[in-house]
């Protein structure tokens, strides 16, 4: 190896991996979430889908079920990892040395809320940048909250969730956790 090649390898060794966190409850994951992850993949070395756990909140599906679904949906994507955390998303990002948050924006209200959170995060942790993905028009009406309501009301969710989840839910007895 010549000097230029050694320098290039040395610089590569010191480059920080671009890790992004997509936080959420994913209760359940929707096709909108899947679309955001797929669109973000080319931008990052690793995407951590991080399930935030709040002991004060009731969930429709247990944490392990949500993690299992996420792992199955992205099993052929080595850049996607699944994890869970408690507390501030900002602290979780610091813990795993992530400099990026991924957030999906469906409408103006989402943008106003997410912009404020992004600015607060940046004030506290200068390294943390939020990357916003505008929902595709055909997916902008989908939310986990609406999907949960449909599930509890025995409605048709086939247009809103990946097939794997639809298959699993059809055989489940649903109660809040």
Secondary structure as UniProt FT lines:
FT   HELIX           3..14
FT   STRAND          19..24
FT   TURN            27..28
FT   HELIX           31..40
FT   HELIX           41..43
FT   STRAND          46..53
FT   TURN            55..56
FT   HELIX           63..73
FT   TURN            74..76
FT   TURN            78..79
FT   STRAND          80..86
FT   HELIX           89..96
FT   STRAND          100..105
FT   HELIX           108..124
FT   TURN            126..127
FT   STRAND          129..134
FT   HELIX           137..139
FT   TURN            140..141
FT   HELIX           144..152
FT   TURN            153..154
FT   TURN            158..160
FT   HELIX           163..170
//
